[in-house]
């Protein structure tokens, strides 16, 4: 096989690019050579539960050092929020996270997922050093760390067909079960906060100046609309997202609105719900956003000092 030149990393990349099922049935590729603070991830994937998967390739035997490298990448990616994941997905996959998940796994409601709540590691090679296999099994069984290895076997038939067989060190069904046990649900709530005006203003100012897309959209779109109108519907927000170039069509605007809605509903962001009220026409969606009247002037003042009103 080595003499035939079929174990080069480029060959592995081509195979995976063409047949991502090599990596497992529940993965969708986002892209390759994805930059992190410490290097380039060979492939970045996402599973049907919204967890990011770091995929590292080796042309021959998987050494124990590759695990440290992958852990380094995963520790950086662990800090990516849904906005960052969406940005990377659009850049490298050419589509939104929801579009990629729906295309790969069928109809999935992004509102039911917590993107990147768990990071997984998948090492791919043609054989594995015994110490690395022992480390993988120990980390998985003892600590529930989602790390696995795919061992490939390249076969070329007499007719010239190329076949790839694979073996997972940790069986996929066991790996999925352990990942499921590690899932940490972010608490959601409709209850508003009860902060004094000074503290509420400080919390709002701190949140609205975060260097993330969703706080910016709440600052620049949702709150100004609520200041301008007594009631702001979902359609009004989607229209404004499209008008401002944040989305190209109603479908993508709806995805963005789902992210905004979820952000407002996170339990620890009760200060947002202290100033923004809404209705629930269905258990899974919010509509008719409006400012709580006693905080209208406070919101106006905060936005004015941030140069947004």
N, C-alpha and C positions, 0 to 999 in steps of 0.2 A: 504493500500500500504506500509506504513512504517513497519507494522508488517510482511508483506511478504518479507521485505528486498530488495525492488526493487528501493529504492531511494538513495542507497549508491552512492558516487561519482564514485566508480569503475563500477557500473552498467551504469551510465551515460556515462562514458568513453568508455565502451564496445559498447554501442548503437551507439555512435557517430563514433567510429572507424569503425564499421560495416556498418553504414548507415549515412554517412556525410551529405546527403541531408536533414537530420533533421535540420541542421543549415541554410539551404537555397540553392537554386538551382545554385547560381553563385559562390560557394566556393569549393576550393580543399584543402584538409588537407595537411600541410607540416609535422607536427609532434606534439607530446605532451611532456609536461614538458620541454619546451624550456627555457634555462636560459637567464635572463636579469640581469642588474646590481642590481635590487632590488628583484628578486625572479624568480620563475618558472611560465611560462605561461602554463595554463592547455592544451590548444590547440592553435597552430598557423596555420592560413589558409591564402590563397591568393585568390583573386577574379579574374575574367576574365580580368579585367583592370590592373592587376598587383599590386593592393593595398594589403597590409598585414592586416590581421584581427586577433585581440587578442580575444580569446574565453575563458571566465571564467565560471566555473561551480559551482553550489551550489546544495546540495542534497535536499534542501527543498525550503524555501522562499528566494528570492533574497533580501538581505539587502542593504541599501543605501551605506554602507561601501565598497561593492564590486566594485562600480563605481570608487572610489578613487584608489583602488588597480589596476584596469584595466587601468586607465589613467596613472598611474605611469609606468606600463609596456609599454604602447603605446608611452609615451614620450621618453623612451629609444630606442625602436625599430625605432622611427622616424629618428634616426641618422644612420640607416643602409643603406649603398649604395648597388647598384646592386651586387657588388662582395660579400659583406657580406651575402646578401639574398641568392645568389647562393651557397655559402659555407654551410649555414644552411640547405638549401634545399637538397643538396647532402648528408649531414650528416644524416638527419632525414628522408627524403623521399626516399633516395637511387637513386635519379635521378636529372637531371638538372631542372632549373625553366622552360625552354621551353618545355622539355619533359613532365613535370607535367601538364603544362597548355594545351599542345596539347592533352594529354591523357584525360584530364578532360573536355575540352571545344571544341575540334576539332582543326583544323589547325590555329595556332596563330603565327604571326610574331613578335618575341620579339623586333625586331627593331622598331615596331610601338608602343611599350609600354614604359612607364617610370616606372620602378619598384619602388614600395614603395613611390609614390608621395603623397599618402593619407593613413592614418592609420584609420582603423575601429575597433570598439569595439562591441562585441556581448556577452551579459550576458545570461546564460542559467540556468533555474531552474523550479520548479513546481508551484511557485506563486511569486508574487512580492509585496514588500511594496509600499504603495501608494505614499510616498514621493519620492521613487526612480523612479516610473513611471512618476511622475510629472517632476522630474529633466531631465529624458531622453527626454520627449516630449518638454520641454523648450529648452534644449541644441540643439535638432535637428531642431526645427522650428525657433528659434531665431538666432542661430549662425551657423547652418548648420553642427554641429558636428556629425560625423557618429557614433552614439552610438545607439544600439537597444537591445532589450531583447526578448528571445524566451521562452515562457511559455509552458511547456510540460504537457500533461495529459496521465498518464499511465493507460492502460486498459488491463485486463486479461480476455479473453473470457471463456465461460464454457468449451470449448474444450481444454483450456490450452494455446491458442495462446496469445502472448504478442503484444500489439499494442501501438503505441505512436502517439498521436495527438499533434499538435503544433499551437501556436498563436503568431504572431509577434506584439509587441507593436506598432512599426511603420511599416505599410504595406511595403512589399519588394519593390514594384514599386516606392513608394515615397522615400524610403531610397536610392534606386539606382539613382533617379533623383537628390537628394540632394548631393550625392557623386559626381555625374557628374559635378554639378555646382562648386564644390570645387576643381576640378582637375586643377592643375597649370602646364601648359606646359613649359618644358624647351626649351628655344629658341635655334634653330639650325642654322648653317650658313656654307657656303663654303668660306667666305671671310677671307683672311689671316690678321694677325696682322701687325702693322707697328712700331715696337719697335726699339729703338736704341740697338746696340749690347750688351752693358752692362746690360741694363734692360732685354733684351731677354734672356741672359745667366742666369740671376738671376731667372726669371720666369720658365725657363726650369729646372734648378737645383731644385727649390722648388717643382715643380710638380713631377719630376722623383724620388724624394726621399720620396714622400707620402707613408704612410704605407697602400697601397691598391694594389690589384692584378693587375688591369688594368694598372696603371702607371708602375708597375714593368715589365709587359709584353711589354709595349712600349719601356721601357729602355733596356730590355735584349733581345728582339726578333726583334721588328719592326725596331728600329733605327740601330742596328748592321747590319741587312739585307740590309737596305738602304745604309749604308756605304760601304758594300761589293759589291752591285749590283747597276747598274744605274737605273733599274726598278725592283720593287718587286711586283709580282702578288699576288692575293688572295690565289692561290694554293700554292705558295711558303711559305706564312705565315702559312697556315694550315699544310703544311708538317713539318715546323719547330716546330709548337706547338705539333704535334704528336711525333716528334723525341725527343723533350725535356721532354716528359711525361706530358705536360700540358693538353693533350686531348688523349683519347683512340682510337678515330676513326675520320673520316672526318666530320661526322655529328656534333659531339661535338666540333671539331675544328672550324667549321663554326659558331656555337653559340658564341664561345669565340671571333671570329673575328668580329662578329656583334657588340659585346660590345665594342671592341677596336675601330671599325669604328665610332660608335656612340659617343664615348668619344672624338675622334678627331673633330667631327662635332659640339660639343657643342659650342655655340656662344662665351661664355666667355673664352674658351680655344683657342682663335685666335692665341696665340703664338705657339701652335703646328702646326697650318696651315701655319704659317710664315716660318717654316722650312721643313714641309712635304707637298708636292704637291701630287695630285692624279687625276685620271680621274673618270668620272661618266658614265659607260656604260649603266646604268639604273638609273632612279631618286632615287631608293631605295638602291643603293649600290655604294661603292667606289672600285676602282681597280687601278693597276699600280702606286703604291705608290713610291715616289722618293724624295730625298732630294733636296731642292732648292740649287743650286750650290754655291751661295755666302755664305751659312751658313754651308757648309759641314765641314769646319775646326772647326767652333764653336761647332757643335754637337759632333765632334770627341773629342774635348778638354773636353767638359762637361762629356761625357761618360768615358773618361780616368780618370778624377778626381774622378768619382764615382766607378771606378774599374770595368767597364762593357765592355769597347771596346774590 
